Structures are given as C-alpha cells and as structure tokens.
Amino acid sequence: MSSRMSAGRRLGTLGAEIRRSYLSYLFIAPFLVCFLLFILLPIGVAIGMSFFQYNAISPPQFIGWKNFLDILARDRIFLQFAIPNTLKFAIVVGPGGYALSFFLAWVIHQLPGRIRDYFTLAIYAPSLVSGTALTIVWLVVFSGDRVGYMNNFLLQAGIVDEPVLWLQSPDYFMTIMIVISLWASMGVGFLAMLAGLQTVNKELYEAGKIDGVANRLQEVFYITIPSMKPQMLFGAVMAAVGTLKAGLIGSMLAASTAVGSTAHPITPQYSGHLIINHIDDYALVRYELGYAAALSVLLLLIIYGATKFSFRIFGTDGEG
C-alpha cells in the first residue's frame, strides 16, 4: 500500500513538473517523438521478436531463448567468421581510425587559418560519399586485371609477375575493407576533435612550460587531451558505433565480383563477413526475422558495452 502511494506521489510530482515547464517540454517534443518512434520502439520490437520464430509470412511462434541458444551453440558461421572478423575489424578500424582522426585534426590545427579549411574539407569529404560511390572508386584501385592501379604499379615495379585478384582472394579481402574504412572514417568525430582543439585555452600551454612540459608530445598528453575530453568522448562513441555497425563496404565489394548478381552479401569464403552482414543474410535473404532480431540484440549489447567503455576512459565524473 505504501509503495503504491509513493509511486502515485512520484507521478503527481512529475505531472506538476511537466505542467510548470510545459514550454520546455514542448520544444523538445519533436525530438522525443522521433526518439520514441525510430529508436525506442524498434529496439523494443527487436527484443520482443527475438523470442519468436517468424518468417514474415506465417504467424510468429514463441520459442523462448532458442534463437539465442542457436546463435551461441549451433551457428558455425557466426562463431567461426562473424565474431572474429568483427573483432578484428573493430580493433583495427575503431582505435586506428580514432587515433588517425585525432592526429590529422591536430596536424591541421597547426596550419595557418587561411588554408586550414581546405585541408579539413579534403579529409572530411570521403565520409560524405555514399557506400556505392566509395566502392566504385576503390574498385578501380584493386581491380584484378592489369588496368587496376595497384596491379599496374606492382607489375611495373617488378614486385609481382601477374595480376593479383585482390577482391576474390580471402587473404586480402579483410585488409582492403580495413584500408577503405580507415580512409572514410574521418567523419563527425574528426570535426569534433578539430573543434575541440580550437577551444583549448592557450594560456594552459604557457603554464605547462613553466611547470616542466618540454615538448609537443607532452603538451598533447598533459594539456590538449585532458582539455578536450567531451570531444574525445564523442569521437570515441561515434568510432565504436560506426565500426561495429559497418558492413556495407564488404557487401558492395563482394557484389562487384559476383557474376549475375547486384546484391551479394557473402564475401569470399566469409573473409569479410561481419555481424551486420550475418544479420542481413538472415533478415533479407533467408527471411528468418526472429533469428535476425536475436542477432541484432546481441550486436546492440556489444555496442552498449563499447560505449560504456568509452565513457569509462573519457567521461568526466558523473557520466557513464
């Protein structure tokens, strides 16, 4: 009885707060509606569907935890290829792209203001290009004939005797995916770091020299990074989320080498098969939507863990 009264009292307090600040809630209402419709609702539907067997035609059949048990115990492709490939891709592209974003932002920040914007645009532009256009550009580089830029260079240099089938070989496919992803990873995280560098108080560097900061590297570690933790946190979260949900590059590269097919999500011998490709395979090819929803829930948990880890590193007290 007392718990019911306390819950009613909290609801009454919340209602009074909303009435008192109704204008503020009115301004954030469009965002809240979009957040509920396009974020919370799909997550709730995916979590609920993960406990069902559903093929978009027959009525859903409740099967409990069977989808999750099958993923962790029976799905050989997921355990043997999707998980290791995703970890390898995320460990290289995530921290690598993050460090590269900070390094390039720091280098551009040292340039004179009149040319800084041109270099910023040149670095940021690849992230604006769609996956299809991005793939077409790199297909010319890694074409498997003598016309491809990479093969042409290696043949003229005498490094190889015959053209290499870059996109058909599982030995090179993941490396090519990583190279393309790093090249295109200079997105909003890069811009946030560049903006953060411009907000660092210049007097801190003068005070650091008095306290014994002797070179640029020490300035970066002891002054620059601690002074722009919010931007570093934003960049880390965007890098983690963007890397773990990547997969379009592999699908587009595989589609370019597939005979008679415009959409081929399976990479050569699963060499570039990531979790998101596994989800697409079950959802868009096999139409096992319940199983695909369970895979999505696992991916959501992995992204949540990576985000919490980023907050632990770059978050301030009270965050995370």
N, C-alpha and C positions, 0 to 999 in steps of 0.2 A: 504493500500500500504506500509506504513512504517513498519507495523508488519510483512508483507511478506518479506521485505528487511532485517529486523533484524533477522528473522528466517533463511534466506539464509546466512546471515553473521555468525550466530552461527554454521550452518552446515559446512561452509567453514573453520571456526576456528577448529572445531572438526576433519575435514579431514586432516588439516595441522598437528594437534597434533598427529593423528594416523600415518601419514607418517613420522613424526620426531621420533616417538618412536615405529616404527613398530616391532623391535626385542622384545620389552617387550610384545606387544600385541600378537606376535607370540608364545611366551612362555605360555601365559595364554589362547591361543585359544582352546586347548583340553578341558580345564575346561569350558570355555564359551559355546562351542558346546554341551557338556554333560548337562550343566545347562539349556540351551535353549531347548534341546530335551526332557529331562527327568524331568524337574521341571516346567519351564515357560509354555511350550506347553501343558502338561497335565492339568495344572491349568486353562489355557485358554479354553481348550476343555471342562473341567468340568463345568466351569462357563457358557459357551455357551449352553451346553447340559441341564443345569438345567432349562432352559426356554422352554424345549421341552418335549413332551411325546414320549418316544422311548423304544421299547422292543427288539431291536436288529434284528427284522425281518421286521416289517412294516416300511415305511419311517417315519422319525421324523416329528412330528406335533407340530407347535409352539403354546404354551398355555400361554405364558407370565409368570406372577407371580403365577400361580395356584399351582405349586409344593410347593412353599414356604408358601402359604396360607394354603394348606392342612396340611403341617407339623405343623404349629403353631396353627391350629384351629381344625383339624379333626383327627390327628394321635394320638390316645389314648395311644398306646404302647410307642411312643416317649415321650409324655408328662408325662405319669404316671410312666414309668420304665426307659427308656434310659437316660433321663436328670437327674433325681435324683440319679440313680445308678452311672452315670459317675461323677457327682459332689462328691458323697460320696467317690468313688474310688480315684478320683484325689486329693481330700483334704487330704485323709489319706496317700496314697502311694506317692504323689508328695512331699509335705513338709516332710512327715515322712521318705521317702527314701533319700531325700536330706540331712536332719539333720543326719540320720544314716550314710550316706556316709562321711560327714564331721567328725563325731565323730570317726568312725573307722579309717579314714585317719589320724586324729590327734593322736589316740592311737598308731597306727602302726609307726607313725613318731617318737614317743618317744622310740621305741625299738632300740636295737643295730643294726648297719648296716648289720651285718653278718646273722641275722635271719629275717630282715625286708622283704626281697624279698619273703621268703616262706609264710609269713602271707599275703602279698599282693596278691600272686598268689591264695592262698586259698580263699580269699574274692572275688577276681575278676573272678575266674573260673566259678561260676554259670551263669554269664551273657553271657558267650561264648556258653553255651549249647542251642541247638535248643528247640523250644517250645514243640515239641513232646517228646523228651527225658526228658525234665524237668517235663512234666506232668506224664510220666511213673514213675519217681522217687517218686513223691508225691502221686500217686495213691496207692502205697504200704502203705504209712503212713495213708491215710484216707480211706482205704478200708472199706466197710460196713459190713464185717464179723469179726469173732473173730481173724483172722490171721493178720488183719491190725494193724500196730504198735500202733496207737492211741487207738483203741478199746481194744487191748490186754493190754495196760498199764492201762487204766481206769477200765477194768474188774478185773485185778489183784489187783488194789488199792481199789476196792470196791466202786468206785465212781458211776458206772452205773451197772445195773443188766443185761442188754442185749446190744448187739452191736448197735451202732448208725449209721444210714445211712447218713453219712456226705455229700456225693455228690448228694444225691437225695432230701435232705431237703433244702427248700429255706431259712430256718433260719440260716444255716451255710455256704451256698454256697459263698456268698459275702465275708465273713470273711476268708474263705480258699483262695479265689482269692487274697485278700489283703496280707495274710501271704506269699503266694508263690511269689507275685510280689515284696514285700519288700526284700525277700531273694535273688531274682535275680536282684535287682536294682543297685547293685554295679558295674556299667559299667564304661564307659569312664569318666563320671562325677567324680566318685571316684578316678580314676587315675589322673585326672586333679587337684583335691584338694590335693592329696598326693604330686604331683609335685609342686604345689603352696606353700605348707608348707616348702618344701626344698629350696625355693627361698627367704624366709623371712630373712632379714638381722638380724643376731644375735645381732648386736650392738643396735638394737631397743629395745630389751628386757632389756639390761643393762641400757639404757637411761630411760626406763619406770620405773625401780626400783628406780632410782634417783628421778623421778617425782611423785612417790607415788603409782605405781602399786604393789599391795601387794600379789597377789596370781595368780595361773594359770588361773582361770576363767577370771579375769580382763585382763590378758595377751591376752587371746583369743579374747575378745570383743574389746579391745582398740588397740591391736597391730596386732595380727595374721590376723583377718578377714579384716581390712582395707588394709593390705599389700598384700592381695591376691584377690582383687576384680575381676580381669579378670577371674581367675579360678572359683571363686564363681559364677560369671555371667554365665560362660559356663556351669557349673553344674546345675544351676537353669533352663537355657533354655532347656538343654537335659532332665532334670527331667520333666518339663512341657510338652514338646513334646512327650516324651516316654510314659508318663502316659495317656495323652488324646487319643493317638492312640493305646492304649493297648486294647486287646480283645481276643487275641489268647488263652490265658490261660483259659478263661471261655468256649470258644468253645471246646477246647480239653478236658477239664474236663467233659463237658456235653456229648461229643461224647463217652467218656469211659463208660457212664452209659446208652447210647441209645441202645436199642435192635435192632439188624439187620441194623445198620447204622454206617458208618465210619465217617460221617461228619454231625454233628448235632449242628448248631449254636445257637439254642434256649436253654437257661439254664432253670432249674426247676422253673416254674411259673415266668419266666423273672427276677429271683432274681439276676442274674449276667449279665443282658442284658445291654451292653454299647452302646454308639452311633456308634462305629465302627462295632459292631455286627448288629445293625439296618441297617447300610449301606450294609453289606454283605448279609443280609436277602433279601433286595430289589434288589440288583445287581446280586447275584449269585443264588438265589432261585426263586424269582418272576420275574426276568429279567425286572424290571421297572427301566431302566438305567437313565432316566431323573430324576426320583424321587430320586434315589440313588445319582446322581450328585448334586442335591439340598442339600441333607443331608451332602455331602462331603464339599460343600461350607460353610455351617453353622459350621461344625467342623473346617474348615480352619480358619474361623473368630474367633472362640473360642481359637484356638491355637495361633493365632496372638495376641489376647488380653492378654493371659497368658505370651507370650514372651515380649510384651511391658511392662507388669507389672514387669517382672524380670529385664528389663533394667532400670526401674524407681528405683528399690531397689539397684541393684549392679552396674549399669552403671556409668561411670565417666561423667564429663561434656562434652557435645557434642555427646554423644551416646544416641541412642534411639529416 
